[in-house]
Structure formats: C-alpha cells, structure tokens
Amino acid sequence: MARVRPFRGLRYNPEVVALGDVLAPPYDVVDDGLRQRLMARALQNVIRFEAGPSLPDDRPGERDRYTRARDHLAAWRASGAMLEEDGPALYLYSHGFRPPGGGPLERIGCFAAVGLEPWSAGVILRHEHTLTGPKADRLALLRVTGVQGSPVFALYEGAAAATAAMRRRAATVPPDAEAVTDGEHGRERHRLWVVTDPELIDTITRALAPSRLFIADGHHRYETALAYREEGRAAAVPAGQGRDHVLMLLTPLEDPSHVILPGHRIVPEAAVTAAALVGALEADGYGAEPAAGLGEALAQMAARRGTAHAFGVVGPEGVTVVHRPRRPAAGPAQGLDVTVLQEEVLARHCGLDRGAIAAGRLEFSRDAAVVLERVVESRGLGVLVNPTTVEEVVAVADADQSMPQKSTYFFPKVPTGLVLYPAP
C-alpha cells in the first residue's frame, strides 16, 4: 500500500517574491553558469538552499554551503518570503510545456508526503541504481537543514479517481500560485493549488493507496531519505511523519504528457573512427545506410524502432544508421537499445566498459546537433540512440533490474521551489 499523506509545506509568499524568480531546476542539472544566473534573479532563489556554491574559506561543518542553506531558509522565513502552511495539505500541480519539436502538453499531479518503503516491498519501484557521491551530498544537506527540497518524481498506476479529482479541481478553481519560466526548450507554465479540503484529500489518498509508484526521476533523493530515516532510528529520534516520508510529485502513469528525451553518446578522441566502427558493426551482422543528415538519421532510427535496434554513428564526415533485428532477451533491461548500444557497440568496439564510463570517458547529450559539434571539436565519434519509452521503464522496474547510465531523461524536469517539505 502506498502511504500518501498531506503535509504542512513551506512555500514562497507571492506577496513578497515573484514565484518565477525563485524556482530552479533540480540540483543535479544545475552547472556553475546556471547557478550564477539563478542566484542573480532573486536573493531568495531556491538554488541558494538546494545547491549553493562552495567558497574558498569554507570550514566544513562550521561554515559551508550546507550551513548557508540552513541560514538562507531561516532568513526567508523570518522575512515572510517563505511561509509554512497552516495545516496539512496536498499540493496540486499543473506543468505546461512544449517538448522539442512537439505541441503543447500539460503534466498534472500532486505533491505529497509518501511513506518510505524498502525496494523489496514492491510499492515504490526503481529503474536505475545510484552513485555514492550525490547521496552523500544530499544527506549532508538534509542533516543540517531538516528540509527536503527537490521532490522525487514518480508515476502512479491506476488510481483513475485521483486523477479525475485533480483535473476537476484544476479546471474549476483558480490556482493559489502560478508562474511562467524559461525552460530548457521554451517557456513553461506552473500552477499550484493548495488542497486542504478533507474530502478531496481523502479521495486522492484513498485512490492512490493501492497503487505502485514508479520513480521517474530522483532515485538519489529517495535513497537519501531512506538513509536519513535510518540515521534517525539509530539516534532514537522520535518517530514521526517527517523522517518516515519523502516529498514526491505523483503523476498518472498513463498520462500522454510523459516525454523521455534520448541520451546520445559522444566518444571524445575515439581510438576508432566512425567509418571503422560502421565497418566493424557490419562484420557483426548489422545493416548500414548513410543518412543525408542528422534529421534523416533520427527519422530512420525511429522508423526501425519497433523491429530493430538502430543507432546513428556520427563522424566529422556525416552520419550512418546501423541496425540489427531485435531478438529475445534475458530480461527487459537486456533488450533495451541503450543496453545493446553499451554492450555491442561501445564496449566491444570502442573500449568503453563500465569502468571507463565511470571515469568520464563518455559524454552525453540530448541534442543531436551538439553531438556533431562535439565530434568535430574532440576528433571523436558520436552515437545517436532512440529514447527509452515509459513502457520500458515500467518493465525494467517490474523486473527489479537497472538501466545503463543516462538511459532516461524525463522532460521537463520538475522544478524545485514550488513547495518544500520539513522532515526534521
């Protein structure tokens, strides 16, 4: 059973700050340049809490980016820029956007406190394994501040009554907060409703209770919350909702708004040329057809997706689509395009095993044009790949398997700053 609960969230006060100036992408997609631009928008931008910069004179544990995050949050609350909800609430959220090359879409869901469960319980399911570094960083922030910022983004199956109730509220009641921001691909519209009506909360939480929740984004955040809870238990911190729950955005699995962008691969200073790689794959039984350009290659790959693993090998001289028929696989993860790409192309012919990838010898981009630019700059090669599907994510999670690194990029990212979750 999914334990979905309302909570007393921390929210920006629209009378003091403009919501569009204080939102930020999740910490894991914010580089130094974007951090500086976000901080320049407003003194209260949530990036100062979520992923502020380190400074040369920092003293870990005394004065560092985690203590500054705590102090920023305290100052925002003291000034009235951020308020705590008077009572428990669910936070209904509508996210309007345009995917690359597509028409307008709207993602709808709700922010809630969701009870933490071990993976073995089969209530909350993952499709990737996590790295130690990001979890250590998130845990350090949570220890010092006691507040969860970036939500876990999860897809719930079934629960049609919850989805219908959310859509009715969004269609009939003005939002409590709204903003328009410049997103990764154009402008995005954000609307937030604070749901305190006990009957509506009961309708939503009861409908969601039987659902399994598939994590789309935020595996590190989820495992950080698990570790934080265990630390509390070891220290005999009184049990309560805070440490036993995690902030999640819950959206319907079947919703057409779920967009996954591809994770194209770039091999800088590759030991093999693109032409040699194509020749080696042909010797392995792959078919190969030159494409007139990146757009044609992507179209050819998409057309073959149902029956073949198809990739675009990019070199300075152009792009060639290589493909081989799909065959029965040992499991859902083994049948993924990204797995076949890793094992049959990158590891076998480019010398990029998992250790080499962990060492940073492989780059990733969601933009085919960027791939070509980097190939020319780095005297390397690139490989275009079709995006993973939501159905594949579910199948891998169902089988308790994991995908290779950078297999999914759910678009757009759920912003940080709409509501924060105190979890002392």
Secondary structure, DSSP 8 states (H G I E B T S, - for coil): ---EE-B--EEE-TTTS-HHHH-B--GGG--HHHHHHHHHH-TT-THHHHS----TT-BTTTBSHHHHHHHHHHHHHHHTSEEE-SS-BEEEEEEEE--TTS--EEEEEEEEEEE---GGGSSEE-SS---HHHHHHHHHHHHHH-EE-S-EEEEE-S-HHHHHHHHHHHHHS--SEEEEEEETTEEEEEEEEEE--HHHHHHHHHHHTT--EEEEE-HHHHHHHHHHHHHHHHTT----HHHHEEEEEEEETT-TT-EE---EEEETT-SS-HHHHHHHHHHTT-EEEEESSHHHHHHHHHHHTTTEEEEEEEETTEEEEEEEE----SSTTTTSHHHHIIIIIIIHHH---HHHHHTT--EEES-HHHHHHHHHHHT-EEEEE----HHHHHHHHHTT----TT---EES---BSS-BEE--
